[in-house]
Amino acid sequence: MARIPSEVIDQIRNSVDISDVIGHYVQLHQSGKGFVGLCPFHEERTPSFNVNVQKQFYYCFGCGRGGNVFQFLMELKHIPFTEAVEEVAQLANMEVPSQYLDNNGKDNKQKSDTPNGKLMMMHEEAAKLYHHVLLNTPAGAQALKYLKGRGMTDELINDFNLGFAPEQRILKPFLTQKVNDYQLLRKSGLFVENNDGNLRDRFVGRVMYPLRNQYGRVIGFSGRVIGKVPEGTPKYLNSPETPIFNKRRTLFNFNVARKEARQTSKIYLFEGFMDVISAYATGVKNGVASMGTSLTEEQVAVLGRAVNQVDICYDGDSAGQNAIDRAITLFRDHKPRGMQLRVVQLPAGVDPDEYVQQNGASQFNKYLVDQEETVVDFYLRFYRMNKNLNNQNELISYLEQSLKLLATLPSSLEQDMYLTKLAKEFELDKTTLKSQLAEISHRLGIKERSPLRSDTPGQAQSIVSHPVQQQKKVNRTELAEQLLLRYMFHDQEVWDHVTAINNFHFAHERYQTLYLLAEGYFSEHGEYSAAGLMDYLKEDSLRSTLGQIEQLNVDEGVEMQLIDDCVQLIQKQIPLSQKIKELQSQIREASSLNNNELATQLTMELIKLLKKQQELKAEETN
């Protein structure tokens, strides 16, 4: 088996986002430009596991483990490097050339020929067929006209790979040519089975929306009837549960939305596929929708791993408001700590698709920003539904509901703001409302809130922005070595400056080793990549050291005076260390010659030097 070329490794590693892969195994929360979560490699209650998206590596402050996406899979699954590369390649829908794999690629073929691999292949082939029928055949003309009538452009149809399943059942003979396996066809969900065991196409006469997993692979379909819906026929028909498709965990367009949301850490939750597509057409590409059913706790968990904020954007009619209420309840019960929830409610009777068609893209984008409201604002309006607030009893009932809601707020400042709003609207005494709120809080067993605590995005984000950093303290010399390497790796001018110093040597062996290996890495790759150097290093301890260095919070710009100070501090340590090593060597030699007197004399000198070294280290640490 030949060694995988570094350029192939780089291409595969760069084809995925490490947070996507790790997020499949670890619940990650946004923290600055990266993510944090509970480390999968050791027990902990407070997150110390960091994922650096910009540099594409992970590092745990608790146990010191670090690496790139390959090392994560190797450590987690106890698999060799080539298998980790192969797995990442499969996630990216790429292939590792067979000559670089065990058994001349037989392992790769066996994996791609697994039942799940074949099921995905079948769905992707079906998507291609449906797309071709929609765009290039008379059978798809009516469906294409329907989509164009709803404002769909050719670009949108291609981006979402929309298709059409014709009345003529063509999928079974098409796929049978590629997968002649009755049981696999039966498990795919693409067919229904007659009483006599014959299979026929499940989707007939429907516009087809491919459903994708988080890596963009087609795992199912949702088909919509065009025109008048026959009685007893569902408007939308989803794929059934299969080994690769679980509708409770799947969100339409999530693979795209997650990548788009990396800048804002926000996703819009819409009701339907067309809402997502219409928003996408206006430039709002971070939108998702559930599978035509109510939102599930599994979908909430998926969103919680991806972003810090979800904006629920449902219709403004009573059904839409009730759906928002159910979604908020689900998020309240299952959302990760620190996640923000907002509501964008459209005018009654208008969904996002219709709003875009009526008002245009720019107005829709403006509406999403201007009409974003808190959950409390939504409920203060929602509680008015079916109530006549001119009726005193119904008004009292409304105020009782509203005050119960305000009692749960984490900040007395927020409570005061909403009390002012209610008092002004209904011309009531604010002091009376405040007294009633205190009584309700006492009745519900809620303690008095701090005026400083607030559920603002910044406050909530701080909950997950400061992972436990339990790494050992380093003395000044080690810190100088770490800073020096950090700047050398990221600044060619600093690298050239340090390497030009005659006989320069790091004081500690691990930093000297890392420096020498980095020289080899640069000679092969030219430009620096933290994830790339992680691959180049063979020892876990060195990867951990690199991860520690990359996690240093430093200014990107650096003055050479700082670099020279680091160099001087390091070089100050070297003579003492060298002297200690020489004495230890002399003591061993004296002992081997049974010269006890000399060995004793040298040992006394060694004790003095070691004591001096300890004093110096203590002074540096302090």
TIMI-150597 format. One record per residue (C-alpha): residue in one letter; z, x negated, y negated. Coordinates in steps of 0.001 Angstrom, whole numbers, plus 500000, padded with zeros to 6 digits. Example, Ala and Ser with C-alpha at 12.3 -4.5 7.8 and 13.67 -1.06 7.14 Angstrom:
TIMI-150597
A507800487700504500
S507140486330501060
end
This chain:
TIMI-150597
M500000500000500000
A498892498473496672
R501227498458493680
I500590501279491194
P499041499730488045
S501222499885484951
E498551501819483039
V498577504548485705
I502376504688485576
D502299504904481761
Q499696507682481828
I501689509772484305
R505003509192482516
N503482510117479137
S501915513306480541
V505264515137480749
D508239515624478458
I511415514249480016
S513435517167478614
D511193519617480495
V511790517836483795
I515518517261483326
G515925520781481924
H514905522082485332
Y518104520566486796
V520493520334483823
Q521311522981481211
L520377521177478011
H521286522076474441
Q519624520832471266
S521541518069469500
G519763516590466524
K516385515355467715
G517423515283471373
F519397517239473943
V522829517031475534
G524249518485478727
L526731517947481524
C525862514810483481
P524473515562486977
F525683512189488253
H529433512550487687
E532014515278487166
E532733516170483541
R533674519167481413
T532390517997478042
P528716516992477767
S528115513251477537
F524587513237479022
N521939512611476333
V518175513103476566
N516190511309473875
V512915513214473486
Q511429510802470972
K511933507766473227
Q511638509691476510
F514772508428478243
Y518256509666479157
Y521637507991478834
C525116509150479846
F527998507923477723
G530366508903480509
C529052506979483508
G526556504673481786
R523537505782483806
G520234505715481971
G516508505605482545
N513243507450482113
V511885510460483970
F511163508424487123
Q514665506976487325
F516163510434486801
L514356511851489847
M515063508726491911
E518784508911491110
L519062512659491520
K517011513058494689
H517525509607496224
I513789509020496512
P511750505811496100
F509847504974492927
T506387505880494268
E507634509313495334
A509125509919491884
V505816508939490244
E504005511256492627
E506334514156491845
V505903513717488077
A502144513535488573
Q502203516848490445
L504197518464487620
A501522517278485188
N498742518492487494
M497545514902487967
E496851512891491098
V497999509398491997
P495095507470493552
S495619507444497323
Q495506503641497663
Y498802503411495768
L500697505801498025
D502371505422501395
N500140506073504422
N496978505762502313
G497636508995500469
K498529511082503497
D501907511898501963
N500181513098498807
K497793515242500786
Q500625516684502832
K502529517595499661
S499502519152497970
D498881521051501199
T502356522579501281
P502434526403501275
N503615526504497646
G500959524001496617
K498291526137498272
L499655529306496652
M499366527742493194
M495876526540493983
M494890530062495054
H496235531562491834
E494427529017489717
E491173529684491551
A491724533444491122
A492298532934487376
K489015531041487108
L487171533812488957
Y488645536616486822
H487889534662483633
H484271534156484720
V483860537854485537
L485196538835482085
L482959536524480077
N479787536182482129
T479102539342484151
P478156542956483429
A481265544019485386
G483448542519482663
A481558543907479668
Q483798546965479152
A486976544876479422
L485560542301476994
K484716545085474527
Y488275546424474872
L489790543011474117
K487464542394471160
G488413545845469868
R492035544748469845
G491207541750467682
M490856539178470444
T488559536259469624
D486715534126472157
E489131531307471334
L492174533461472168
I490590534702475381
N489980531096476420
D493396529818475303
F495163532411477454
N492479532277480165
L492259536086480221
G490080537685482873
F489012540912484535
A489449542116488104
P486407544348488777
E486282547520490841
Q484363545626493488
R486976543705495476
I485640540173495282
L488771538022495396
K489444538106499148
P486038536816500275
F486141534277497440
L489534532825498435
T488901533091502179
Q486203530440501738
K488859528094500314
V491982529089502290
N491210530643505648
D494853531370506441
Y495767535033506867
Q499527534531506524
L499156532484503363
L496805535055501838
R499314537730502764
K502185535843501083
S500238535170497889
G500850538589496346
L497177538764495401
F496477541301498126
V497925544474499628
E498027545062503358
N496669548212504992
N498337549876507958
D495867548136510233
G496794544729508775
N493639544242506719
L494061542706503259
R492420544019500103
D492574542934496460
R495753544064494707
F494221544010491219
V491232546274490616
G489741547469487310
R492301545599485201
V492360543050482398
M494146540049483903
Y496839538019482145
P497650534808484082
L501383534084484286
R502385530419484237
N505464528412485095
Q507083526022482623
Y504557523310483544
G501547525549482910
R500617526240486557
V499406529777487324
I501978531508489562
G501140535193489136
F499265537847487184
S499824540936485132
G496915543377485137
R496387546091482504
V494362549239482981
I491714549714480268
G491011553133478864
K492915556228479943
V495619555524482489
P495242557748485596
E498304559813486473
G500673557961488765
T499093554601487917
P501122551995486011
K499551550714482809
Y500634547198483745
L500794545902487309
N502599542606487936
S502370540296490909
P505128540959493437
E507860538425494131
T506429535446496001
P507648531949496902
I506249530713493550
F506778533761491298
N510056535358490261
K509623537807487401
R513320537610486497
R512898533925485630
T509367534020484188
L508499534410480499
F504936534905479319
N503685531900477278
F506929529963477771
N505110526738478709
V503392526762475299
A506293528181473271
R508740525560474505
K506567522710473273
E505874524450469949
A509594525103469444
R510576521441469543
Q510309521198465754
T512293524338464876
S514271524885468112
K513458528586467750
I511570531030469957
Y510451534564469118
L511070537128471851
F508433539882471802
E508103542996473927
G504557542641475238
F501836540157476071
M499552541388473284
D502371540896470772
V502661537259471873
I498901536742471705
S498603538391468270
A501433536229466934
Y499764533164468489
A496566534007466602
T498496533841463295
G499884530402464136
V503199531612465589
K502802529917468964
N506501529828469865
G506542533428471080
V507358534711474589
A507665538076476348
S509413539252479496
M507459540666482408
G507073544266481222
T510679544971482206
S514016544592480459
L515159541077479638
T517147539421482433
E520081537012482446
E517883534454484208
Q515419534597481295
V518298534221478832
A519360531076480724
V515791529726480562
L515715530282476789
G519188528790476416
R518054525517477960
A515056525335475646
V516155526259472112
N519071526799469757
Q517860530090468304
V516080533192469576
D514653535821467219
I514290539221468900
C511147540836467486
Y510763544304468997
D509271547545467696
G511093549397464923
D511173552802466637
S514251554178468415
A513100552829471793
G512633549392470236
Q516079549481468614
N517706550444471909
A515847547580473584
I517160545192470904
D520701546464471570
R520315545783475315
A518883542321474665
I521717541403472276
T524286542534474854
L522625540365477499
F522547537341475201
R526171537919474205
D527251537879477846
H525046535040479109
K523829532870476218
P524944529209476079
R527650528340473615
G526196527547470204
M522954529530470591
Q522025531583467523
L520607535091467798
R518610536797465055
V516643540034464802
V513289540710463152
Q512686544445463255
L509209545743462498
P508572549056460721
A509097552122462915
G506198552874465223
V504484549515464623
D504442546619467090
P503523543032466145
D499979543465467471
E499415546503465236
Y501147544881462244
V498844541858462401
Q495757544072462627
Q496913546209459688
N498305543513457375
G496801540192458386
A498143536863459600
S499754535530456404
Q501660538754455768
F502929538751459359
N504220535179459015
K505919536097455740
Y507490539155457364
L509000537079460175
V510739534869457608
D511759537505455062
Q512993540129457529
E515053537852459783
E518582539263459924
T521873538622461677
V523067540616464662
V525736542213462446
D523117543424459941
F521145544935462809
Y524151546825464190
L525220548125460773
R521840549816460682
F521673550633464399
Y524975552534464322
R523428554967461815
M520939556240464370
N521353559992465009
K524237560194462514
N524416562306459368
L526391560050457058
N526748562878454543
N529037564463457098
Q532579563134456646
N533421563014460369
E530224561180461246
L530740558761458357
I534273557988459599
S532875557447463098
Y530237555072461692
L532810553104459699
E535093552864462751
Q532219551384464808
S531300548985462005
L534873547749461513
K535253547150465248
L532160544961465034
L533468543081461977
A536767542471463776
T534919540275466300
L533403537993463641
P534695534398463809
S535107534035460026
S537199536035457546
L534645534995454920
E531922536851456810
Q534223539813457276
D534897539914453544
M531188539802452745
Y530385542806454958
L533467544721453751
T532177544320450188
K528792545625451290
L530274548725452999
A532665549460450131
K529852549282447599
E527411551425449601
F529872554237450358
E531951553910447152
L535142553133449054
D538178551029448186
K537689547580449707
T541454547081450096
T541638550206452252
L538766548971454430
K540448545579454768
S543711547217455814
Q541862549326458372
L540099546219459689
A543445544459460153
E544781547471462049
I541719547557464339
S541959543785464942
H545616544163465919
R544767547071468206
L542042545026469904
G544341542011470234
I542209539832467935
K544032537128465991
E543443536613462281
R540325534573461661
S540076531297459789
P538050531502456556
L536416528178457399
R535122529083460849
S531629530501460770
D528851531273463169
T526247529692460926
P523507527636462557
G525041524393461343
Q528520525239462581
A527322526440465962
Q525079523453466369
S527999521131465794
I529525522467469002
V526909520625471002
S525949517896468535
H528785515525469415
P528869514672473110
V531759512692474443
Q531007509001474007
Q533261507365476542
Q531543504006476799
K533738500918476669
K534392499348473285
V532473496128472738
N533617493160470673
R531779491871467643
T529715489400469607
E528426492040472035
L527733494435469187
A525765491693467440
E523776491121470639
Q523055494831471014
L522008495201467375
L519833492117467573
L517992493351470681
R517622496833469169
Y515877495424466102
M513883492878468094
F512447495594470344
H511434497860467472
D510335495352464823
Q507736492687465559
E508816490677462512
V512401490501463805
W511167489543467287
D509076486700465857
H511955485554463632
V514474485289466483
T512124483797469078
A511235481058466590
I514863479791466583
N515146476618468656
N517315476894471783
F518487480397470934
H520447481972473759
F522440485219474020
A526131484705474733
H526312487216477574
E524130486960480648
R523029490613480748
Y521627490457477198
Q519913487140477885
T518379488607481053
L517221491698479171
Y515713489488476476
L513790487358479015
L512500490410480877
A511438491980477582
E509324488874476937
G507496489569480191
Y507117493246479330
F505601492492475911
S503146490007477420
E501826492802479678
H502044495830477428
G501911494621473858
E503676497569472227
Y507261498558472936
S508276501777474658
A511858502376475751
A510651504495478683
G508098501816479584
L510663499014479598
M512909501214481766
D510170501104484419
Y509801497340484038
L513508496723484672
K514523496751488331
E518317496765488040
D520242499926487161
S522776497875485183
L520029496560482898
R518611500071482400
S522097501223481476
T522398498364478982
L519026499268477467
G520087502907477234
Q523263501862475441
I521243499758472993
E518762502555472303
Q521595504990471559
L522851502821468677
N522760504666465368
V521060502152463079
D518887502189459979
E515226501773460799
G514740499251457998
V516646495983458296
E517186492941456093
M516786489529457676
Q520247488579456413
L521757490999458947
I519627489477461687
D520751485959460722
D524397487085460673
C524023488442464218
V522401485219465384
Q525168483078463851
L527908485190465421
I526266484914468855
Q525713481181468576
K529351480688467529
Q530409481988470963
I528030479889473042
P529698476397472743
L533069477767473872
S531501479596476818
Q529520476523477822
K532648474326477634
I534531476750479895
K531694476690482445
E531613472878482382
L535393472661482955
Q535193475144485842
S532455473024487428
Q534541469836486961
I537618471488488513
R535601472470491590
E534287468934491914
A537792467399491521
S539196469767494144
S536419468896496582
L537382465230496175
N541097466076496652
N541820464633493191
N544723466988492507
E545945465151489415
L542567465456487689
A542170469063488834
T545588469893487334
Q544727468202484057
L541382470003483810
T543027473308484706
M545483472924481810
E542550472333479446
L540760475350480913
I543829477554480344
K543886476516476683
L540192477320476241
L540499480671478027
K543476481538475822
K541460480605472744
Q538554482739473994
Q540867485720474542
E542352485323471069
L538881485228469583
K537826488330471514
A540998490169470461
E540339489190466855
E536751490485467116
T537794493737468776
N540417494371466091
end
